[in-house]
């Protein structure tokens, strides 16, 4: 039996419930910060709604570097507070909040100069480990050139004299965000995707709620709330414009792109962190793949579908090939994705300095705006935003408890991991499949195994994407809020970036499985598959263009499966 599900019926019931009552807090935005706000508020005993115009994590929160880290390079900027805060959150996510979704990852930092560089970089990594605290992750190590090449034979011998090895952590950002929203729903939050805010309700100066357009059924609802949180990331200014009030800060979008290449293209047992003239470059292990990124360039074009240009791709290949004995070629690239960082740019010197830090303000009564920050510190951002709401509610509300609220799937996960061999024997699946499911669902794995027991065909690998089982596509539609094919291929799974065909072969099979749950007709299944095919074609076309403008135009050649009004 599937419990605490973001089912299709949950979504429709959520909108009906929100229209029928006034909630304490309504959150706009289904990214990691918005989902975090919903979880923070509902676990304080408040009544909560969350609305998202597209899918959960459909923006920045599915397109990050997928790292949970303190930000080693911020130490060089002397931003000790941000690093300390992020390292604390890293420990919480790994050990308590989401041990089933996050895992340690080892990085190698090649040293190019003898003597001073080892002392300088070593001091920084020592401080990094010290700020993280003992018992968090293994401490860093100093390696000779021979030791570094043993760990990463892919490196050119003439590019390093030695190395440092240290640990950070990673998470599937889209799944983690979905689990935040699903956990909030399990505590009573009303969560509705494909529900676009088209206006704010006002009584005099005060914001008292929003008007929401149900994009799936073409209906409009009025939702009343004592406090509204604008947690829309790079869309913050667009959402703010609906209020008709200037904010105390503005959000600037910075584009970062990543390449995904097969694991066998880079012979290494460790990730890499490399200095470039502009910033740093990561080579991150990702299952049977590597993620190479990222860039950092201004973006003022379409926010929903930021496009990676050929220039972006060539830049990353050029930089990583400076240290690889066997250079990567364009043909090695399986997937490409582009995301936008929401950077703060204020109207005063103090706010313009905020950069990766976050800020919370209340520009008008009844409205709280939270923006900036980094993925790792989402929980702190959410806490600060809800604190601002509580201050305005004018009644006694408990403090945040999200540092002690594990996400669904976390409870019992360590014991299940130890029992993975027995689970494999009981289910008839290979132990590697059980490990895969545990790393995506944690203790909710039993819900997947129940589906497979009832229909053994769901235990087969997905055609065209054999890392995933057919059951996962049924489950995504039944329990994880996936309403369209792109939701599953791009976010509930990562097939869109983990296969050379970008998921085109898997698409019709996934649509058939999802359609069973969502009641799609044959024509609906065909429309979903065709929409996805056009999306892939548009992305491929954009990645052949030499500049942002032409790449953006090419990417916009594919229509959204559910059109969203542009503010």
URTASUL-V678674 format. One record per pair of residues at least 24 apart in sequence whose C-alpha atoms are under 6 Angstrom apart, sorted by the first residue. I is the first residue (numbers start at 0). J is the second residue. If there is no record, write none. Layout:
BEGIN
i: (I;I)
j: (J;J)
END
This chain:
BEGIN
i: (1;3;4;5;5;5;6;6;6;10;13;17;18;18;21;21;22;22;22;23;23;24;24;24;25;25;25;26;26;27;27;28;28;29;29;30;30;31;31;32;32;33;34;34;35;35;36;38;39;43;47;48;48;48;49;50;50;50;51;51;51;52;52;52;53;53;54;56;59;59;60;61;61;62;65;65;65;65;66;66;67;67;67;68;83;85;86;96;96;97;97;99;99;99;100;100;101;101;102;102;103;103;104;104;104;105;105;105;105;106;106;106;106;106;106;107;107;107;108;108;108;109;109;110;110;110;110;111;111;139;139;140;150;151;152;152;153;153;153;153;154;154;154;155;155;155;158;173;182;182;198;205;205;206;226;226;227;228;228;228;229;230;232;232;233;246;248;249;249;249;250;250;250;250;251;251;252;252;252;252;253;253;253;253;253;253;254;254;254;254;254;255;255;255;255;255;256;256;256;256;257;257;257;257;257;258;258;258;258;259;259;259;259;259;260;260;260;260;260;261;262;262;262;305;306;306;307;307;308;308;308;308;308;309;309;309;309;310;333;333;334;341;342;343;408;408;408;408;409;412;412;462;463;463;473;473;476;533)
j: (446;185;478;478;479;480;477;478;480;191;189;222;221;222;223;224;46;47;224;224;225;224;226;227;49;224;227;227;228;229;230;230;231;55;56;56;60;60;176;377;381;230;179;180;378;381;381;183;401;397;188;188;189;190;190;191;192;194;192;193;194;193;194;195;192;193;192;173;338;339;172;172;173;338;169;170;171;172;168;169;168;169;375;167;130;376;131;405;406;406;409;409;438;441;170;438;169;170;168;169;167;168;166;167;168;165;166;269;270;164;165;166;269;270;271;163;164;271;162;163;272;159;162;159;160;161;162;159;160;164;165;164;268;267;266;267;265;266;323;324;322;323;324;322;323;324;322;490;406;407;241;364;365;365;365;366;366;366;367;368;368;369;341;370;341;362;345;343;344;345;341;342;343;344;341;342;298;339;340;341;295;296;297;298;339;340;295;296;298;338;339;293;294;295;337;338;293;294;336;337;291;292;293;335;336;290;291;334;335;289;290;332;333;334;288;289;331;332;333;288;287;288;289;337;550;551;337;542;542;544;545;546;550;542;543;544;545;545;498;499;496;371;371;371;440;441;442;443;441;441;442;505;504;505;512;513;513;557)
END
